Structure formats: structure tokens, C-alpha cells
Amino acid sequence: MTEAEIKGILRGHEDRNQELLGTLSTKGVALDKRRSVEHHFWANSQREAALLAKELYDRSFLVLAISPVNTEDGSKLWNVEAGAEQTPSVAASREISEDLTRLAARFDAVYDGWGTSI
């Protein structure tokens, strides 16, 4: 992945994160209170998904899922989900988005953002 592609992905995360924080806030979620957060990734192969999951585990994330998903064009991607206890503000921070985007790129994967239950 090129630096330009990474910067484009990060711009998308910044916009989405602001929307998500606004939605959570209007629903009464405290943005500075720790809660269960899930970070989502897409990898191109089982091997890359497993290596990404190991690195996430080594960084103290709880690996919640590694599963194949058939795409509309008939190919297969691997979904990796990792959990952490974080505040929504931290999960939405540029630092986390950049760190996880760059980590995913090391494994030919894409960081697809985060979410939390309301």
C-alpha cells in the first residue's frame, strides 16, 4: 500500500469517526468512559489474517474473530475483529486510526474502523 493510499484511508476514518462520535453522543454514550470497542479489518488471505491477529494479540487486543467472507465477485476476504477496552474518543483518535491502518498495511490488509454496542 502506498503512502498516498494510507493517507486517503486515514481521511476517510477521520470523517467516519466524527460522525460516529456524534451519533454516540446523541444516543447518550459518554465518549470519555471506557467500554468494549471492536476494531475491524479485512485481509486478503488466511495467512495474512492470522499474522495480523497475532500482532493484535501481542498488542493486548482480544482477537474476537478470524473468518472467511465470500465477496460479491466470488473472491474471498478474511474478516479480523479485535476487541479492546477503550473510550470512544480514544478509539476515534487519529493516533489509533493511523496505527491500525499502518499495521494492517504491513499484512496486506485494510483497517475498516471500529464500533461499540449502545
Buried (B, 14 or more C-beta within 10 A) or exposed (E): BEEEEBEEBBEBBBEBBEEBBEEBEEEEBEBEEEBEBBBBBBBBBEEBBBBBBEBBEEEEBEBBBBEEEEEEEEEEBBBBBBBBEBBBBBBBBEEBBBEBBBBBBEBBBBBBBBBBEE
